[in-house]
Amino acid sequence: MKIELSSTEYRDLLDILHMADVVMSGHRREEDKRTERHRALVQKLYALAQGQGLERLMGHDKVLNRYVPTPGFEHESPAHPVLREFGDHLFWDELIDRLTTRDMAQMAGGMERLNTLSASRWTAPSGSDMSRNSQRTACPGWRSSSGSAATRGTRP
């Protein structure tokens, strides 16, 4: 397969790859075997910057033996602001979900009771509107729109 990209498109691809690389690896202390093929592909595409006049974007770290974004790339790329916004959104969404689950469990008389109530009202596959409506009626007084928290049973 051969893909032709303009230098602008390749630059945009580097931003996308960097975001993917940060999501796959940025929070891990050890490499994840599940993403090994993906990280190898990212490295292959990072390496293309060499010899294309884009060395200012990607450098080769001899200690790590891998291509890494340069400080200039990191500064210019929208990757980190976009990832920060996503992380903020994810945090607040998760907080709402966990607090809703906690409050529902308190109203139901505990997490085990909430799970029992939710399971007894469960009538549709996860994620459907019908299942969300069933969860809302499982615990009287629940008025949240987050939906899926009641069936998980994994939250404190």
C-alpha positions as CSV (number, residue, x, y, z in Angstrom):
1,M,0.0,0.0,0.0
2,K,1.2,3.5,-0.8
3,I,-0.2,6.6,0.8
4,E,0.7,10.1,-0.5
5,L,0.6,13.0,2.0
6,S,1.5,16.6,1.6
7,S,3.9,18.0,4.2
8,T,0.9,19.7,5.9
9,E,-1.0,16.4,6.1
10,Y,2.1,14.6,7.4
11,R,2.5,17.3,10.1
12,D,-1.2,16.8,11.1
13,L,-0.6,13.0,11.1
14,L,2.3,13.5,13.5
15,D,-0.1,15.4,15.9
16,I,-2.6,12.6,15.7
17,L,0.1,10.0,16.2
18,H,1.5,11.9,19.2
19,M,-2.0,12.0,20.8
20,A,-2.4,8.3,20.3
21,D,1.0,7.6,21.6
22,V,0.4,9.6,24.8
23,V,-3.0,7.9,25.3
24,M,-1.4,4.4,24.8
25,S,1.8,5.0,26.7
26,G,2.0,8.3,28.5
27,H,0.7,7.1,31.8
28,R,2.4,3.7,31.9
29,R,5.6,2.8,33.7
30,E,6.0,-0.3,31.6
31,E,5.1,-1.0,28.0
32,D,1.7,-2.6,27.4
33,K,1.9,-5.7,25.2
34,R,-1.6,-5.0,23.9
35,T,-0.4,-1.8,22.1
36,E,3.0,-3.1,20.9
37,R,2.0,-3.3,17.2
38,H,0.5,0.2,17.4
39,R,3.5,1.7,19.0
40,A,5.8,0.1,16.4
41,L,3.6,1.7,13.7
42,V,3.9,5.1,15.4
43,Q,7.7,4.7,15.4
44,K,7.7,3.8,11.7
45,L,5.7,6.9,10.9
46,Y,7.8,9.1,13.2
47,A,10.9,7.9,11.5
48,L,9.7,9.2,8.2
49,A,10.3,12.8,9.4
50,Q,14.1,12.0,9.1
51,G,15.3,12.9,5.7
52,Q,12.2,14.9,4.8
53,G,13.3,18.1,6.2
54,L,11.2,17.6,9.3
55,E,14.0,16.6,11.7
56,R,13.1,19.6,13.9
57,L,9.9,17.7,14.7
58,M,11.1,14.2,15.6
59,G,14.5,13.2,17.0
60,H,16.0,9.9,17.7
61,D,16.7,9.2,21.4
62,K,19.8,6.9,21.4
63,V,19.2,5.9,25.0
64,L,15.6,4.8,24.4
65,N,16.4,3.7,20.8
66,R,13.2,5.3,19.6
67,Y,11.9,8.4,17.8
68,V,10.5,11.1,20.1
69,P,8.9,14.4,19.5
70,T,11.3,17.3,19.9
71,P,10.6,20.2,22.3
72,G,9.8,22.3,19.3
73,F,7.2,19.8,18.2
74,E,5.7,19.6,21.7
75,H,5.4,23.4,21.9
76,E,3.8,23.7,18.5
77,S,1.5,20.7,18.6
78,P,-2.2,21.0,19.6
79,A,-1.9,17.5,21.1
80,H,-1.3,18.4,24.8
81,P,-3.9,21.1,25.0
82,V,-6.4,18.8,23.3
83,L,-5.5,15.9,25.6
84,R,-5.7,18.2,28.7
85,E,-9.2,19.3,27.7
86,F,-10.2,15.6,27.2
87,G,-8.7,14.7,30.6
88,D,-10.6,17.5,32.3
89,H,-13.8,16.4,30.6
90,L,-13.2,12.8,31.5
91,F,-12.5,13.7,35.1
92,W,-15.7,15.6,35.6
93,D,-17.7,12.9,33.7
94,E,-16.2,10.2,35.9
95,L,-16.8,12.3,39.1
96,I,-20.4,12.8,38.2
97,D,-20.8,9.1,37.5
98,R,-19.2,8.0,40.7
99,L,-21.1,10.5,42.9
100,T,-24.3,9.5,41.2
101,T,-23.6,5.8,41.9
102,R,-22.7,6.6,45.5
103,D,-25.9,8.6,46.1
104,M,-28.0,6.0,44.4
105,A,-26.4,3.3,46.6
106,Q,-27.1,5.4,49.7
107,M,-30.8,5.9,48.7
108,A,-31.2,2.2,47.9
109,G,-29.6,1.0,51.2
110,G,-26.2,0.1,50.0
111,M,-24.4,-1.0,46.8
112,E,-25.5,-4.6,47.1
113,R,-29.1,-3.5,47.3
114,L,-28.7,-1.1,44.4
115,N,-27.2,-3.9,42.3
116,T,-30.1,-6.2,43.2
117,L,-32.7,-3.5,42.3
118,S,-30.9,-2.7,39.1
119,A,-30.6,-6.4,38.1
120,S,-34.3,-7.0,38.8
121,R,-35.3,-4.1,36.5
122,W,-32.7,-4.9,33.8
123,T,-34.5,-5.6,30.5
124,A,-32.3,-4.3,27.7
125,P,-28.7,-4.4,26.5
126,S,-26.2,-1.9,28.1
127,G,-26.3,1.5,26.6
128,S,-29.8,1.5,25.2
129,D,-32.4,4.1,26.2
130,M,-34.6,1.4,27.6
131,S,-31.9,0.2,30.0
132,R,-31.3,3.7,31.2
133,N,-35.0,4.2,31.9
134,S,-35.1,0.9,33.8
135,Q,-32.2,2.0,35.9
136,R,-33.8,5.3,36.7
137,T,-36.8,3.5,38.1
138,A,-34.8,1.0,40.1
139,C,-34.0,3.6,42.8
140,P,-36.8,6.0,43.7
141,G,-35.7,9.6,43.7
142,W,-32.9,9.2,41.2
143,R,-33.0,12.1,38.8
144,S,-29.6,11.9,37.2
145,S,-29.1,11.6,33.4
146,S,-25.8,9.8,33.5
147,G,-27.5,6.4,33.1
148,S,-25.1,3.6,33.1
149,A,-23.7,3.8,36.7
150,A,-26.3,1.7,38.4
151,T,-25.5,-1.5,36.7
152,R,-21.8,-1.5,37.0
153,G,-21.5,-2.3,40.7
154,T,-17.8,-1.6,40.6
155,R,-17.8,1.9,42.1
156,P,-17.6,2.8,45.7
